[in-house]
Amino acid sequence: MIDIPKNATAGNFTILPVNYTAVVDDILQAYDFIAITERMDESLVVLKLLLNLTMKEILYIAPARSQGSYSNGPAATRPCVYIMPSFLSPEMNDYLQSDDWKRRIVGDELLYMAAYKSLDRTIDALGRDRVQRILSQFKKAQAYVQAQCQGQIRSMCDENGNVVRNKTCYIWGEGCDYQCLNSLTLPSEFLDDE
């Protein structure tokens, strides 16, 4: 349990002592699988194996909308706005190294480490060599669909900040790759061999 002084406050809220280990245990018990963003491709391969999905069902196109590009959010009638590239000022970096910040994120850190270890245990249970082999196959299939779909995906905003009327997205700027991915037939070298 984190040592928080009795009646500590954050803004208008009183902070109560929290047993983060119990909270993390509850979360892990409530979810059958938690993906790790920094290990997304590996997480998708594990999910594929756990749910018996096809390779095509886990493929995606890296989004064009990112920092240093444009987005107009949920409303097609709104103008496109430039998304600033992220950066850390010296002051921000100092704060992220501070004890205050470390106290604030202790629960997040515990959950992240527990999910990270859980992913490793799941990979071991599925067979590390098997997961690595399918991950390698997945990365080749990813490169293939990236090349095949290049130029076919239109998000909400173009590279100049103009609203795109003929977009290929499910909603807002999300799922813009579905039409291209659904129309592709993967070569046999990328098909599952399980």
Residue pairs with C-beta under 8 A, 6 or more apart in sequence:
1 17
1 18
1 19
1 20
1 21
2 17
2 18
2 20
2 103
2 106
2 107
3 17
4 15
4 16
4 17
4 18
4 103
7 14
8 14
8 15
9 15
18 107
20 106
20 107
20 110
21 110
23 107
23 111
24 107
24 110
24 111
24 114
27 34
27 111
28 34
28 114
28 115
28 118
32 50
33 46
33 47
33 50
33 122
34 115
34 118
34 119
35 43
35 44
35 47
35 119
36 42
36 43
36 112
36 115
36 116
36 119
39 116
39 119
41 135
41 138
41 139
41 142
42 119
42 123
42 131
42 135
43 119
44 58
44 138
45 58
45 131
45 134
45 135
45 138
46 119
46 122
46 123
46 126
46 131
47 53
47 58
48 54
48 55
48 57
48 58
48 134
48 138
49 126
49 130
49 131
49 134
50 122
50 126
54 191
54 192
55 137
55 138
55 141
55 186
55 190
55 191
55 192
56 181
56 184
56 186
58 138
59 138
59 141
59 142
59 145
59 181
60 142
60 177
60 181
61 145
61 146
61 149
61 153
61 176
61 177
61 180
61 181
62 146
63 155
63 173
63 176
64 153
64 155
64 159
64 176
65 71
65 83
65 155
65 156
65 157
65 173
66 83
67 83
67 84
67 85
67 86
68 83
68 84
68 85
69 82
69 83
69 157
69 159
70 80
70 81
70 82
70 83
70 157
70 158
70 159
70 160
70 161
71 80
71 81
71 83
71 155
71 156
71 157
71 173
72 78
72 79
72 80
72 81
72 156
72 157
72 163
72 173
73 81
73 172
74 171
74 172
76 156
76 163
76 165
78 163
79 161
79 163
80 156
80 157
80 158
80 161
80 162
80 163
81 161
82 161
88 96
95 101
123 131
134 192
134 194
137 190
137 193
140 189
140 190
141 186
141 190
144 186
144 187
144 190
145 180
145 181
145 184
145 186
148 180
148 184
149 177
149 180
149 181
149 184
152 168
152 179
152 180
153 168
153 176
153 177
153 180
154 164
154 166
154 167
154 168
154 169
154 176
155 164
155 167
155 168
155 169
155 173
155 176
156 163
156 164
156 167
156 169
156 172
156 173
157 163
157 164
157 173
158 164
167 176
168 176
168 177
168 178
168 179
168 180
169 175
169 176
170 176
170 178
